[in-house]
Amino acid sequence: MKFNSRRTTALVALTLAASTALTACGGGDGDGGSGDSAETITFLPKNLGNPYFDASSTGGENAVDAFGGTFEEVGPTNATPDAQVPFINTAAQQGVGALVISANDPTALGDALEEARDAGVKVVTFDSDVDAEYRDLFVNQATPEGIAEAQVDLVAEQIGGEGEVAILSAAANATNQNAWIDLMEEYAASEYPDIDIVETVYGDDDDQTSFDKTAALLQSHPDLKGIISPTTVGIAAAARYLSTSQYKGQVALTGLGTPNQMREYLEDGTVTAFALWNPEELGYLAAYAAHALIEGDITGEEGDTFEAGDLGEYTVGANGEVVLGEPTVFTVDNVGDFDF
Amino acid sequence: MSASTPTRGTAPVGLSKGEARTYASYARPAWQRWLLTRETAVILLLAVVFVWATSSVPNFDGPLTLYYLFLDLMPILLIALPMTLVIITGEIDLSVASTVVLTSAVTGLLTVDAGWGFGQAALVAIAVGALCGLFNGFLVGYVGLPSLAVTIGTLALYRGIAVGLLGTEAKTGFPEEWTDRVKERIGETSYPQVLVVFGVLAVVFVLLLHFSGFGRGVYEIGLNDEAARFSGVDVARTKLLLFVLAGAVSGLAGVYYTLRYDLARGDAANGLELQVIAAVLLGGVSIFGGRGALHGVVAGVLLIGVISSAMRLQGETENVTTIVIGLLLIASVVTPSLLSWVSGRLPAGVKGASARSRRT
C-alpha cells in the first residue's frame, strides 16, 4: 500500500524539527542547572519587571555573592497568588536552600510553602508576609506603625497640622496597604485632631488609574490640603498630575516613593518630602537571614541574632520578624545620594 | 471533485474542507490511518520532550514533579474537554476563565460567608457555571451571534460580576477536609486523586464525541453547518449544549481552583482561557472546525505542562516559556498548510493529482 506522502512528510518534518530543537536545548543545559542546590537562594518577588523588586533582588544578589552562594530570581508576570504557586513548587522540587518571597496573599500560598519546607527549603518572606506558621522568618521593611506615623507626620508638617487629607492606595485588597491606612487613621485621630482624612481611593497600582483617581479626588474635595499615597506607583502618578495642574504647590503630596521616580517632582517643587525604606537593603538583609537559616546559625526563634554583612547585627523579634529599620525620608537635599 | 464524490447521501457534508474523508484517505490500511495523524505527532513529541526532560533537566525526575504537574494542569485538562467540542463546531468560548472566577467567588460566598456546607456550595457553583454557558449558548445557537464576540463580552461580564460579588476581599479558610482531598495522592504514587475525576469526565467526553450520533453532528457542524442542518442535525441545540457543558465543567474547575489555592479572588485564573485554547489547538484541533480528537488534546495539554515545568526547573522566566509554547503553537498550525502547499507544487503521480483536485 502507498503512504500518504503529505502526512508522512508532515510527521517526519515535525519529528525532525522537534529533535533538532531538543538537541539544541539539551546541549546548553549543562550550565542551566542549579548547581549545589543547598547553597542556592531563590528570590520570588510578587512579579517580575517591577523596579522596586529589581532593587530588592539586586540587594539579594549582592549579599549572596558576598557569602558565596548561588542566586536565582524567578517570578510570575502577574502579581497574583495562583501565579506564584508553581514557582514555590519548583523550588521544592529543586530542593533549593532557601526561598525568599514577597507574598501576593497571606494564606493562599500556605500549603505550597508548607510543602516546600517539608522538602527542606527554608522560607523567608520579605516586603509582604504570609501567616507566621507558613514561614521561618519575615524580614519586615519597617514596622507598620513606623511607616504609618512617618507618612502622617510628613503630611502634617507640610500642611501645618490641619485640613482635609485623602489617601491614594494600591489595590483595595492589598494587605499591607490596608494595615497602614488603618494605623494612619488612628494615629492622625490621636495626634492631629485638626486633620480630617476624608477619603481613601484605590489606584490599583496602575499608573493611569492612579492618575485619574488623583484628578477625581481634587475635583470632589475642593478644600483638600494633602494627599498621602503609600504606594510607589500611586505617588508618582499623583505627582505627575499635580505638577501640571493648578494645585501644584497648593496641595501637599507625600507617601512612599522611590527616589528615581520622584526626583523630578522634588526638584520642581511639587513634592517636598516622602519616605521609603531602601529595597536594596531589604533584599540584602533577607538574603543574609536566609543564609543564617541554611547554616543553622538561627532557627527563627525570638532573640536569635545574626550578622547581615554591611548592615551589621540583627535580632529576631516576636513572631519570627526581623525589622530593617525606620523608613528613610527623602528630600531635595538627599535624593542625589540614592539610585533605585 | 467528481472523482471523489462518494455514493452515500450524507457524505458530501464532509467534502467542503480540506480535511474531509475521501477515498484517498481510505486507500491506506487502517493502521496507517490511525498512526499517521497530527494526534500521533503530538503524542510522539510529548514522549520525546518527556524523555528529554527526565534525562537532562535537573530534578525533573524527582517525586514531586508529576504531582505538581497534574495539580497545575487540572483546570486546563478539565476545560479542554468541552472546549475541544466547541472548537470542532467552529465556535470558541473565551469566557471559561471568567466562569472559573465567578464560580470560585460563588463557592467562597456560600461557604465562608453564608456558612453552607462545601458540597452544596460546589453543586450551586457548577450550576452557576452551566447557567453562564447557557447564556453564551443561547446567544450563539439561537440568536445566531458570533461566539467570538459573545464570549469576549461574557469574559468581561462574568469576571466583573465575580469582582463585584467579592468586593475588595479575598475569601479564604475553606474546610480543610475538602482542601486536603484535592491534594491527596493515589496511594503512594505521584498522581493526585483528582485525576480520577478527570478520567471519568474524559471517558464521558470521548464517548460523546467519538462514539455517538451527537459527536458526528459536532463534526458536521464544524465542516458545514448549513449542510449539517439539512442532514438533520439540530445545530442550535447542539451548540447550546456544548456551551452549557463548557460552563458546567468550568464551574467544576472553579471549585477545584478554590480548593487548590484555598482562595476565592477576583484576579485568579488570569489568562486561563488562552492556555486552554492553545492546548486544544496544539492537540490537533482545527480552529476552523471539523477536525480534531480528544487524545491529541490531552497530549497537547500535557505537552504544554511538561514544557513549562521543565523550563521552570531550568530557571527560565515565564516569558521564555510563553515564547516557546507560542512558537510551537504557530508551527503546529502552519506546518500542515505549508506542507500541503509544498506537496501541491511538487510533480506528483495519480494520488497527488487526486489530492490536488480535491482542494480546488
Interface residues (C-beta under 8 A of the other chain):
Chain A: M1 K2 F3 N4 S5 R6 R7 T8 T9 A10 L11 A13 L14 T15 A17 A18 S19 L22 C25 G26 D29 G32 G33 S34 S37 L48 E72 V74 G75 P76 T77 N78 T80 P81 D82 A83 V85 P86 F87 N89 T90 A92 Q93 Q94 G95 D105 T107 A108 G110 D111 E115 A119 A171 A172 N173 Y202
Chain B: A24 S25 A27 R28 P29 Q32 L36 T37 R38 T40 A41 L44 L45 V48 V49 W52 S56 V57 P58 N59 F60 G62 L64 T65 Y68 D72 G167 T168 E169 A170 T172 G173 T179 K183 Y257 Y261 D262 L263 R265 D267 A268 A269 N270 G271 S308 S309 R312 L313 Q314 G315 T317 E318 N319 A331 T335 P336 L339 S340 V342 S343 A348 K351 G352 A355
